[in-house]
Amino acid sequence: MSDHPYRDLPQRNFWKRAVGDRHIADLADLWVPIALERSDRIATAGSCFAQHIGRQLSARGAAFMDCETAPEVFVSEEEARRFGFGVYSCRYGNIYTSRQLIQLFEECFGRRSPADGVWERNGRFFDALRPSVDPVGQDSAETVARLRERHLAAVRRMFETLDLFVFTLGLTETWESRADGTAYPSAPGAIAGRYDPQAHVFRNLRYPEIMADLTAFIAGLKQVNPGARVLFTVSPVPLVATASEDHVLPATLYSKSVLRAVAGDLAADHEHVGYFPSYEIVAGHPSRAMFFDPDLRNVNLFGVQSVMRQFFVGDLAKQFPEPGRAVADEDGEMICDEEALDRE
């Protein structure tokens, strides 16, 4: 047989040997693990699925950053989580889109100020850019603004001091303010505020927009923290609902495909940017949907554990061994702004 450029490639490069002839639990070499030391300060943000990564890192002894710790007034960790504490490295709630991320970064460094940053509901006031972190709201818009300044200072410290930023991309769809393009984590009126078609507009971000957002974020982070690295993942969790004209199934596949393409290109273009295939492990057809709950949306514990087993391989497994007990979903309910779109 004639020689060809595929002849000497490793088994992981061939579908039959790497996937077709293996059980999903036996897949290996799905990524080249990043180099991490136990002293590296790791911050997480993004869609709901990012919460699993943060929990695992913390349970395995990583230097997981918690820049806004819960005050002692809370009687339990679970109650504190309901108010946004301990969910991510800062109390910013879900950051579903690239637009939210770059706007948060610019705001905490004084480069932008949202025109419509406070929402009202039943006489209580909420931070429109993180409405889920305060279930009861505040007594005035001024209080919300003061708390946001404190929050932005914590986010700024996080970006300036982290060693690795793990960001899980979740959505392309977002709602924006018509006044200045501020992107919200949830539709106006779903958690707080009131939807006004004259003030709010739906946007489904496309590849060039997402690429521009994340490229600007990477450059900005490098400027304020030259040693920082970024690890992108894509959430395997489908959309709760779509505001596009498409059926929710193709809308979900569009969103995830675009996010995956952008993340892959950024990892290929920047030495300090990596990509971990959590989306492919859970949502790829070799899993036969076994990693989802019966609703085919929420990822079950087996799925989460399978993703984490693939994450912690090689030197990462040595640096961060498994904890003495499984880190289960019962350790804290997922906090997901998106769920408000389909509540009865």
MIKOLZA-706220 format. One record per residue (C-alpha): residue number from 1; chain; x negated, y negated, z negated. Coordinates in Angstrom, 1 decimal. Each point is the difference from the previous one (the first is absolute). Example, Ala and Ser with C-alpha at 12.3 -4.5 7.8 and 13.67 -1.06 7.14 Angstrom:
1, A, -12.3, 4.5, -7.8
2, A, -1.4, -3.4, 0.7
This chain:
1, A, 0.0, 0.0, 0.0
2, A, -1.2, -3.5, 0.8
3, A, -1.1, -2.2, -2.9
4, A, 2.3, -2.9, -1.0
5, A, 0.1, -2.7, -2.7
6, A, 2.5, 1.8, -2.3
7, A, -2.0, 3.3, -0.2
8, A, -2.0, -0.9, -3.1
9, A, 2.5, -2.0, -1.9
10, A, 0.9, 1.1, -3.6
11, A, 3.1, 2.0, -0.8
12, A, 1.8, -3.1, -1.4
13, A, 0.2, -1.4, 3.6
14, A, 2.1, 2.8, 1.4
15, A, 3.7, 0.3, -0.7
16, A, 0.3, 3.8, 0.0
17, A, -2.9, 0.5, -2.4
18, A, 0.5, -3.0, -2.2
19, A, 3.9, 0.0, -0.1
20, A, 1.7, 2.6, 2.0
21, A, -1.6, 3.0, -1.7
22, A, 0.1, -1.5, -3.5
23, A, 2.7, -0.4, -2.6
24, A, 0.6, -3.7, -0.9
25, A, -1.6, 0.6, -3.4
26, A, -3.2, 1.2, 1.6
27, A, -0.7, -3.0, 2.2
28, A, -3.4, -1.4, -0.7
29, A, -2.4, -2.8, 1.1
30, A, 2.9, -2.4, 0.7
31, A, -2.2, -3.0, -0.7
32, A, -3.5, -1.0, -0.8
33, A, 0.3, -1.1, -3.7
34, A, -1.3, -3.5, -0.9
35, A, -2.8, -0.3, -2.4
36, A, 1.2, -1.0, -3.5
37, A, -1.6, -0.2, -3.4
38, A, 1.9, 0.3, -3.2
39, A, -1.0, -3.6, -0.8
40, A, 1.5, -1.3, 3.2
41, A, 3.0, -2.3, -0.7
42, A, 2.9, 1.2, 2.1
43, A, 3.2, -2.0, 0.6
44, A, 3.2, 1.2, 1.7
45, A, 2.9, -1.7, 1.8
46, A, 2.5, 0.7, 2.6
47, A, 3.2, 1.9, 0.5
48, A, 1.5, 2.4, -2.6
49, A, -2.3, 2.9, 1.0
50, A, -3.1, -2.0, -1.2
51, A, 1.2, 0.6, -3.6
52, A, -0.9, 3.7, 0.3
53, A, -3.6, -0.8, 1.0
54, A, -0.4, -2.4, -2.9
55, A, 1.3, 2.5, -2.5
56, A, -2.3, 2.7, 1.2
57, A, -3.0, -2.3, 0.0
58, A, 0.7, -1.1, -3.5
59, A, 0.7, 3.6, -1.3
60, A, -3.3, 1.2, 1.5
61, A, -2.0, -2.6, -1.8
62, A, -0.6, -2.6, 2.7
63, A, -0.5, -3.6, -0.9
64, A, 3.6, -0.9, 1.1
65, A, 0.6, -3.7, -0.4
66, A, 3.0, -1.2, -2.0
67, A, -0.3, -3.8, 0.2
68, A, 3.4, -0.8, -1.5
69, A, 0.4, 2.2, -3.1
70, A, 3.4, 0.3, -1.7
71, A, 0.6, -2.0, -3.1
72, A, 0.6, 1.8, -3.2
73, A, 3.7, -0.9, -0.1
74, A, 0.8, 3.1, 2.1
75, A, 0.9, 3.1, -2.0
76, A, -1.2, 2.4, 2.7
77, A, -2.1, 0.2, 3.1
78, A, 3.1, 0.9, 2.0
79, A, 1.7, -3.2, -1.1
80, A, -3.1, -2.0, 0.9
81, A, 0.1, 1.6, 3.5
82, A, 3.5, -1.2, 0.5
83, A, -1.4, -3.5, -0.3
84, A, -2.8, 0.6, 2.5
85, A, -2.8, 0.7, -2.5
86, A, -2.4, 2.9, 0.7
87, A, 1.6, 0.8, 3.4
88, A, -2.8, -1.5, 2.1
89, A, -3.2, -1.8, -0.9
90, A, 1.9, -3.2, -0.3
91, A, 3.6, -0.7, -0.6
92, A, 0.8, -0.8, 3.6
93, A, 2.6, 2.7, 0.6
94, A, 0.2, 1.7, 3.3
95, A, -2.0, -1.5, 2.8
96, A, 1.5, 1.7, 3.0
97, A, -1.4, -1.9, 2.9
98, A, -3.2, -1.6, 1.3
99, A, 1.7, -3.4, 0.0
100, A, 0.7, 0.3, -3.7
101, A, -3.6, 0.9, -0.7
102, A, -1.7, -2.8, 1.9
103, A, 2.4, -2.6, -1.4
104, A, -0.6, 1.2, -3.5
105, A, -3.7, -0.2, 0.5
106, A, 0.2, -3.5, 1.5
107, A, 2.3, -1.2, -2.8
108, A, -2.2, 1.2, -2.8
109, A, -2.9, -1.9, 1.5
110, A, 2.0, -3.2, 0.4
111, A, 0.4, 0.2, 3.8
112, A, 3.8, 0.2, 0.2
113, A, 3.1, -0.7, -2.2
114, A, 3.3, 1.6, 0.9
115, A, 2.8, -2.3, 0.7
116, A, 2.7, 2.3, -1.4
117, A, -1.7, 1.8, -2.8
118, A, 2.8, 0.1, -2.6
119, A, 3.4, 1.9, 0.3
120, A, 3.0, -0.3, -2.3
121, A, 2.6, 2.6, -1.0
122, A, 2.8, -0.5, -2.5
123, A, -1.8, -3.0, -1.6
124, A, -3.3, 1.8, -0.3
125, A, -3.1, -0.8, 2.0
126, A, -2.4, 2.5, 1.7
127, A, -3.3, -0.1, 1.8
128, A, 1.0, 0.5, 3.6
129, A, -3.3, 1.6, 0.9
130, A, 0.2, 2.7, -2.8
131, A, 3.7, 0.1, -1.0
132, A, -0.1, 3.5, -1.4
133, A, -2.6, -0.7, -2.7
134, A, 2.5, -1.9, -2.1
135, A, 3.4, 1.8, -0.2
136, A, 1.6, -2.7, -2.2
137, A, -1.5, -3.1, 1.5
138, A, -1.0, -3.3, -1.6
139, A, 1.9, -3.0, -1.4
140, A, -1.4, -2.5, 2.6
141, A, -1.8, -0.3, 3.2
142, A, -2.8, -1.8, -1.8
143, A, -0.6, 3.0, -2.2
144, A, -0.2, 2.2, 3.1
145, A, -2.6, -2.3, 1.5
146, A, -2.0, -0.1, -3.2
147, A, -0.1, 3.8, -0.2
148, A, -0.9, 0.2, 3.7
149, A, -3.1, -2.2, -0.6
150, A, -1.1, 2.3, -2.7
151, A, 0.6, 3.0, 2.3
152, A, -2.0, -1.6, 2.9
153, A, -2.9, -0.6, -2.3
154, A, -0.1, 3.7, -0.9
155, A, 0.2, 1.0, 3.7
156, A, -2.8, -2.4, 0.8
157, A, -2.2, 1.6, -2.7
158, A, 0.9, 3.5, 1.4
159, A, -1.1, -0.9, 3.5
160, A, -3.2, -1.7, -1.2
161, A, -1.1, 2.9, -2.2
162, A, 1.2, 3.3, 1.6
163, A, -2.3, 2.5, 1.7
164, A, 2.7, 1.8, 2.0
165, A, 3.4, -1.2, 1.0
166, A, 2.4, 2.9, 0.9
167, A, 3.0, -1.3, 2.0
168, A, 2.9, 2.1, 1.1
169, A, 1.8, -1.4, 3.1
170, A, 3.7, 0.7, -0.2
171, A, 2.1, -2.0, 2.4
172, A, 0.0, -2.1, 3.1
173, A, 3.4, -1.5, -0.7
174, A, 0.3, -3.0, -2.2
175, A, 2.2, -3.0, -0.7
176, A, -1.5, -3.5, 0.2
177, A, 0.8, -3.5, -1.0
178, A, 0.9, -2.1, 3.1
179, A, -1.6, -3.0, -1.8
180, A, -3.6, 1.3, 0.0
181, A, -0.1, 3.7, 0.9
182, A, -0.4, 1.3, -3.6
183, A, 0.5, 3.7, 0.0
184, A, 2.1, 1.7, -2.7
185, A, -0.3, 3.5, -1.5
186, A, 3.8, 0.5, 0.3
187, A, 2.8, -1.5, 1.9
188, A, 1.5, -3.2, -1.6
189, A, 3.0, 1.0, -2.1
190, A, -1.0, 3.7, -0.5
191, A, -1.7, -0.6, -3.4
192, A, 0.4, -3.7, -0.5
193, A, 0.8, -3.2, 2.0
194, A, 2.6, -0.3, 2.7
195, A, -0.3, 0.8, 3.7
196, A, 0.4, -3.0, 2.2
197, A, -0.5, 0.5, 3.7
198, A, -0.9, -3.7, 0.4
199, A, -2.9, 0.5, -2.5
200, A, -1.1, 3.6, 0.5
201, A, -1.0, 2.0, 3.1
202, A, -0.8, 3.6, 0.6
203, A, -3.4, 0.9, 1.6
204, A, -1.3, 3.3, 1.1
205, A, -3.8, -0.6, 0.1
206, A, -1.8, 1.3, 3.0
207, A, -3.5, 1.4, 0.4
208, A, -1.8, -3.3, 0.9
209, A, 1.7, -1.8, -3.0
210, A, -1.0, 2.7, -2.5
211, A, -3.5, 0.2, 1.4
212, A, -0.4, -3.7, -0.3
213, A, 1.4, 0.0, -3.6
214, A, -2.3, 2.8, -1.2
215, A, -3.1, -1.3, 1.9
216, A, 0.5, -3.4, -1.7
217, A, 0.4, 1.7, -3.4
218, A, -3.2, 2.1, 0.5
219, A, -1.9, -3.1, 1.0
220, A, 1.3, -2.0, -3.0
221, A, -0.7, 2.7, -2.5
222, A, -3.5, 0.4, 1.3
223, A, -0.5, -3.8, -0.4
224, A, 1.0, 0.0, -3.7
225, A, -1.4, 3.4, -0.8
226, A, -2.8, 1.1, 2.4
227, A, -0.4, 3.5, -1.5
228, A, 3.7, 0.9, 0.2
229, A, 1.2, 3.0, 2.0
230, A, 3.5, 0.8, 1.2
231, A, 1.8, 3.3, 0.4
232, A, 3.2, 0.1, 2.0
233, A, 2.7, 2.6, -0.2
234, A, 3.4, 0.2, 1.6
235, A, 3.0, 0.9, -2.1
236, A, 1.8, 3.2, 1.3
237, A, 3.3, -1.1, -1.6
238, A, 2.6, -0.8, 2.7
239, A, 1.9, -3.3, 0.1
240, A, 3.0, -0.2, -2.3
241, A, 1.8, -2.1, 2.7
242, A, -0.9, -1.9, 3.1
243, A, 1.2, -3.5, 1.0
244, A, -1.1, 0.6, 3.6
245, A, 2.3, 1.1, 2.7
246, A, -1.5, 3.5, -0.1
247, A, 1.2, 3.2, -1.8
248, A, -1.9, 0.3, -3.3
249, A, -1.9, 3.0, 1.3
250, A, -1.8, -1.6, 3.0
251, A, -0.3, -3.2, -2.0
252, A, -1.9, 1.9, -2.7
253, A, -2.3, 1.7, 2.6
254, A, -0.7, -3.3, 1.6
255, A, -0.9, -1.6, -3.3
256, A, -2.3, 2.8, -1.1
257, A, -1.6, 0.4, 3.4
258, A, -0.9, -3.7, 0.3
259, A, -1.4, -0.1, -3.5
260, A, -2.0, 3.2, 0.5
261, A, -1.5, -1.4, 3.3
262, A, -1.0, -3.3, -1.7
263, A, -1.5, 1.7, -3.0
264, A, -2.0, 2.4, 2.2
265, A, -1.4, -2.8, 2.2
266, A, -1.0, -2.1, -3.0
267, A, -1.8, 3.0, -1.6
268, A, -1.8, 0.6, 3.3
269, A, -1.0, -3.7, 0.4
270, A, -1.3, -0.7, -3.5
271, A, -2.6, 2.0, -1.9
272, A, 1.5, -1.0, -3.4
273, A, 3.6, 1.0, 0.9
274, A, 1.2, 3.6, -0.2
275, A, 3.2, 1.9, 0.7
276, A, 1.5, 2.9, -1.9
277, A, 2.7, 2.1, 1.8
278, A, 2.7, 0.3, -2.6
279, A, 2.6, -0.6, 2.6
280, A, -1.2, 2.8, 2.2
281, A, -0.1, 2.5, -2.8
282, A, 3.5, -0.6, -1.1
283, A, 1.9, -1.0, 3.1
284, A, -1.9, 2.0, 2.7
285, A, 2.0, 2.9, 1.4
286, A, -2.4, 2.7, -1.3
287, A, 1.4, -0.7, -3.5
288, A, 3.5, 1.0, 1.3
289, A, 1.5, -2.6, -2.3
290, A, -0.8, 2.1, -3.1
291, A, -1.5, -3.1, -1.7
292, A, 3.3, -1.9, 0.0
293, A, 2.9, 0.2, -2.4
294, A, 3.3, 1.2, 1.6
295, A, 0.8, -3.6, 1.0
296, A, -3.0, 0.3, 2.4
297, A, -1.3, -3.4, -1.3
298, A, -1.4, 0.3, -3.5
299, A, -3.3, 1.9, -0.2
300, A, 0.2, 2.8, -2.5
301, A, -2.6, 0.9, -2.7
302, A, -1.5, 2.7, 2.2
303, A, -0.5, -2.5, 2.8
304, A, -1.7, -2.6, -2.3
305, A, -2.3, 2.7, -1.5
306, A, -0.9, 1.2, 3.5
307, A, -0.9, -3.5, 1.1
308, A, -2.1, -0.6, -3.1
309, A, -1.8, 3.4, 0.5
310, A, -1.1, -1.1, 3.4
311, A, -1.0, -3.4, -1.3
312, A, -2.3, 1.3, -2.8
313, A, -2.4, 2.2, 2.0
314, A, -3.8, 0.2, 0.1
315, A, -1.8, -2.5, -2.2
316, A, 3.4, -1.6, -0.9
317, A, 1.1, 3.3, -1.6
318, A, -3.3, 0.1, -2.0
319, A, 0.2, -3.6, -1.1
320, A, 3.7, 0.1, -0.8
321, A, 1.0, 3.5, -1.2
322, A, 3.6, 1.0, -0.4
323, A, 1.6, -1.1, -3.3
324, A, 1.0, 2.5, -2.7
325, A, 3.6, -0.2, 1.1
326, A, 1.8, -0.6, 3.2
327, A, 0.9, -3.7, 0.7
328, A, 3.7, 0.4, 0.7
329, A, 2.7, -2.3, 1.3
330, A, 1.5, 0.3, -3.5
331, A, -3.0, -2.1, -1.3
332, A, 1.9, -3.0, 1.3
333, A, 2.8, -0.7, 2.5
334, A, -1.1, -1.4, 3.3
335, A, 0.8, -3.7, 0.3
336, A, 1.2, -0.7, 3.5
337, A, 1.6, -3.3, 1.1
338, A, 1.2, 1.6, 3.2
339, A, 2.5, 2.2, -1.9
340, A, 2.2, -3.0, -0.6
341, A, 1.0, 0.0, 3.6
342, A, 2.1, 3.1, -0.4
343, A, 1.5, -0.3, -3.4
344, A, 3.8, 0.5, -0.4
